[in-house]
Amino acid sequence: MNGPPGRGLLDDKIVVVTAAAGTGIGSAVARRCLDEGARVVLGDSHERRLGETRDQLSDSYPGRVWAIPSDVTDEAAVQRLISGAVSRYGRLDVLVNNAGLGGNRPVTEMSDAEWELVLDVTLTGTFRCTRAALRQMIAQGGGGAIVNNASVLGWRAQAGQAHYAAAKAGVMAFTRCTALDVAAHGIRVNAVAPSLAAHPFLSRVMSQVDLDLLALREAFGRAAEPWEVATVVAFLASDYASYLTGEVISVSSQHP
């Protein structure tokens, strides 16, 4: 299921989504934005999966999907993503920062390289993409929206997740401060904080036993589907959230 039918929340908006390849939150966000009437530029460092996602979405939404290979740890690649979207569609209205990298390692066993990679992708990558998008939005005359993908681990503790949780807490703080930096330009900056979203690659960084235990902590006894996170992202990107900025919205049914 891809969620409820679109209601035109993003009609004619130009949306860039990072880490949009595959079957996770990024591709679900791209599909939801398309359902809501947007034209979407997909970014991802995995070129094969990016091409497959582009082709699948183009079949359903002809003429409204473009893809640009991009690595959020590479400033030149970030610039190509934003400038490529503008070259293709003439402007940029929304950026969804979905790129992130996790892992499962206690601090006592974590190397500097592991820490730095997670921070570079998840936090600094969000900064790089946001900076490039904001400069473009301001040059256009202002207006627009940034939606960052944080995590409830920015608030809550979980063993083995110090690097990821620190990065996501940083995304939350970055969201709040950046919102104030650009409020005068009419640009809104918000974030979603999912707890547990179903994704086939989660099993690479966490055992199925642990994933099942986390799902049981949710009030609904299951993980969120990616489309359930994507609908909240689309709301924050839309004019329905016109007075929301600097907010982090929990997409979670988790109870203490």
C-alpha positions as MATLAB code, in Angstrom:
seq = 'MNGPPGRGLLDDKIVVVTAAAGTGIGSAVARRCLDEGARVVLGDSHERRLGETRDQLSDSYPGRVWAIPSDVTDEAAVQRLISGAVSRYGRLDVLVNNAGLGGNRPVTEMSDAEWELVLDVTLTGTFRCTRAALRQMIAQGGGGAIVNNASVLGWRAQAGQAHYAAAKAGVMAFTRCTALDVAAHGIRVNAVAPSLAAHPFLSRVMSQVDLDLLALREAFGRAAEPWEVATVVAFLASDYASYLTGEVISVSSQHP';
ca = [
       0.000    0.000    0.000;
       1.228    3.508   -0.844;
      -1.149    5.394    1.433;
      -4.225    7.521    0.790;
      -4.815    9.143   -2.609;
      -3.155   12.454   -3.335;
      -4.997   15.718   -2.758;
      -2.832   18.129   -4.758;
      -0.879   19.347   -1.726;
       2.241   19.882   -3.850;
       0.784   20.762   -7.244;
       3.500   22.121   -9.551;
       6.153   22.128   -6.804;
       9.718   21.107   -7.673;
      10.988   18.687   -5.033;
      14.467   17.204   -4.543;
      14.742   14.058   -2.410;
      18.114   12.687   -1.321;
      18.752    8.957   -0.804;
      15.643    8.301   -2.870;
      16.619    4.977   -4.454;
      15.355    1.596   -3.333;
      12.320    0.809   -1.222;
      12.790    2.897    1.915;
      11.555    6.235    3.186;
      13.262    8.218    0.402;
      11.498    6.482   -2.464;
       8.227    6.534   -0.503;
       8.617   10.301   -0.075;
       9.273   10.697   -3.801;
       6.148    8.707   -4.640;
       4.014   10.641   -2.155;
       5.221   13.972   -3.547;
       4.378   12.755   -7.036;
       0.940   11.648   -5.828;
       0.483   15.180   -4.487;
       1.252   16.742   -7.873;
       4.968   17.583   -7.614;
       7.774   17.123  -10.090;
      10.550   15.251   -8.333;
      14.316   15.014   -8.694;
      15.802   11.903   -7.109;
      19.309   11.899   -5.697;
      21.275    8.879   -4.499;
      24.842    7.581   -4.474;
      23.770    4.099   -5.613;
      23.452    4.626   -9.363;
      21.923    1.254  -10.256;
      19.156    1.460   -7.664;
      18.641    5.115   -8.529;
      18.084    4.252  -12.184;
      15.681    1.466  -11.280;
      13.688    3.769   -8.979;
      13.607    6.500  -11.638;
      12.325    4.047  -14.241;
       9.650    2.616  -11.941;
       8.348    6.035  -10.953;
       8.559    7.377  -14.502;
       6.257    4.580  -15.663;
       3.599    5.797  -13.227;
       4.326    9.541  -13.442;
       5.629   10.225  -16.963;
       7.463   13.504  -17.441;
       7.602   14.308  -13.733;
      10.651   12.350  -12.540;
      14.353   13.096  -12.981;
      17.369   11.494  -11.323;
      20.875   12.779  -10.611;
      23.524   10.529   -9.003;
      24.768   12.303   -5.895;
      26.801   11.706   -2.770;
      25.960   14.014    0.134;
      29.531   13.755    1.456;
      30.820   15.379   -1.751;
      30.235   19.146   -1.993;
      30.609   19.154   -5.783;
      28.029   16.369   -6.107;
      25.615   18.279   -3.877;
      25.998   21.349   -6.082;
      25.336   19.232   -9.182;
      22.159   17.865   -7.618;
      20.694   21.277   -6.828;
      21.856   22.994  -10.016;
      20.725   19.999  -12.070;
      17.225   20.170  -10.591;
      17.034   23.877  -11.399;
      18.353   23.328  -14.930;
      15.733   20.643  -15.495;
      12.690   22.346  -13.971;
      13.613   26.006  -13.599;
      13.513   26.363   -9.817;
      13.543   24.543   -6.480;
      10.612   24.598   -4.052;
      11.278   21.753   -1.617;
      14.302   19.785   -0.432;
      13.838   16.569    1.527;
      17.058   15.547    3.298;
      16.618   11.820    3.656;
      20.232   10.646    3.383;
      21.506    9.007    6.531;
      23.768    6.199    7.656;
      23.445    4.039   10.737;
      25.261    1.187   12.372;
      25.285   -0.850   15.537;
      28.458   -0.540   17.579;
      29.127    0.185   21.262;
      31.250    3.260   21.895;
      34.058    1.141   23.371;
      34.438   -0.684   20.035;
      33.690    2.221   17.696;
      36.522    3.553   15.535;
      37.036    7.189   14.608;
      36.308    6.258   10.995;
      32.933    4.708   11.883;
      31.949    7.749   13.959;
      33.065   10.217   11.309;
      31.330    8.453    8.421;
      27.950    8.358   10.178;
      28.261   12.029   11.138;
      29.436   13.025    7.658;
      26.536   11.374    5.843;
      23.759   11.991    8.349;
      24.517   15.422    9.808;
      27.073   17.150    7.607;
      25.361   15.816    4.476;
      22.131   17.408    5.653;
      24.013   20.670    6.193;
      25.619   20.588    2.727;
      22.360   19.931    0.894;
      20.409   22.453    2.971;
      23.006   25.178    2.400;
      22.929   24.646   -1.372;
      19.124   24.552   -1.489;
      18.704   27.645    0.684;
      21.087   29.662   -1.454;
      19.010   28.720   -4.497;
      15.694   29.494   -2.782;
      16.941   32.883   -1.616;
      18.246   33.682   -5.118;
      14.770   32.879   -6.466;
      13.273   35.501   -4.167;
      12.549   33.356   -1.116;
       9.864   30.914   -0.161;
      10.174   27.154   -0.109;
      10.520   24.355    2.396;
      13.197   22.042    3.747;
      12.185   18.783    5.446;
      14.890   16.824    7.263;
      14.708   13.186    8.285;
      15.745   12.926   11.932;
      14.928   10.053   14.308;
      13.410    9.506   17.723;
      16.929    8.423   18.700;
      17.714   12.120   18.749;
      15.622   12.102   21.941;
      15.832    8.516   23.198;
      18.696    6.239   24.154;
      19.496    2.940   22.475;
      22.603    0.838   22.973;
      25.004    0.676   20.059;
      23.614    3.808   18.432;
      25.746    6.624   19.888;
      27.041    7.827   16.509;
      23.649    7.658   14.799;
      21.773    9.182   17.737;
      24.309   12.011   18.028;
      23.966   12.719   14.305;
      20.158   12.731   14.449;
      20.120   14.954   17.540;
      22.360   17.242   15.541;
      19.859   17.213   12.662;
      17.164   18.306   15.104;
      19.238   21.204   16.469;
      20.349   22.141   12.959;
      16.693   22.220   11.864;
      15.673   24.581   14.652;
      18.566   27.004   14.180;
      18.413   27.034   10.385;
      14.700   27.803   10.529;
      15.503   31.061   12.317;
      18.323   31.883    9.897;
      15.966   31.896    6.901;
      12.568   32.814    8.354;
      12.898   36.349    6.971;
      13.071   34.826    3.473;
       9.779   32.977    3.945;
      11.518   29.590    3.904;
      10.364   26.934    6.350;
      12.669   24.271    7.822;
      11.182   21.309    9.702;
      11.984   17.676   10.406;
      10.299   14.340   10.949;
      11.530   11.911   13.601;
      10.433    8.337   12.820;
      10.828    5.679   15.471;
      10.952    2.432   13.487;
      10.097    2.260    9.785;
      10.010   -1.029    7.887;
      12.970   -1.277    5.526;
      14.710   -4.370    4.096;
      18.197   -2.955    4.805;
      17.624   -2.541    8.539;
      18.577   -6.166    9.024;
      22.105   -5.284    7.843;
      22.731   -3.143   10.917;
      20.478   -4.818   13.474;
      19.399   -8.391   14.161;
      15.856   -9.443   13.358;
      15.365  -10.319   17.016;
      16.203   -6.745   18.030;
      13.979   -5.339   15.283;
      11.080   -7.487   16.469;
      11.592   -6.302   20.052;
      11.593   -2.669   18.938;
       8.382   -3.228   16.978;
       6.714   -4.622   20.086;
       7.481   -1.359   21.918;
       5.299    0.505   19.431;
       1.704    1.135   20.466;
       0.483   -0.554   17.272;
       2.859   -3.481   17.768;
       4.545   -2.964   14.407;
       6.982   -0.745   12.562;
       5.696    2.154   10.482;
       5.441    1.631    6.761;
       7.628    4.048    4.752;
       4.532    5.673    3.226;
       3.299    6.547    6.722;
       6.411    8.653    7.246;
       6.179   10.049    3.710;
       2.697   11.468    4.256;
       3.985   13.580    7.152;
       6.929   14.770    5.042;
       4.517   15.833    2.292;
       2.405   17.743    4.813;
       5.445   19.632    6.119;
       6.500   20.417    2.541;
       3.047   21.755    1.665;
       1.278   25.038    2.265;
      -0.867   23.260    4.868;
       2.159   23.674    7.162;
       2.607   27.367    6.311;
       3.041   28.442    9.969;
       5.288   25.565   11.011;
       9.035   26.118   11.093;
      11.817   24.855   13.329;
       9.642   21.922   14.410;
      10.528   18.244   14.747;
       7.450   16.049   14.309;
       7.614   12.581   15.839;
       6.255    9.919   13.497;
       5.981    7.268   16.142;
       3.562    5.162   18.134;
       6.265    4.245   20.618;
       5.370    4.420   24.288;
       7.826    4.619   27.219;
];
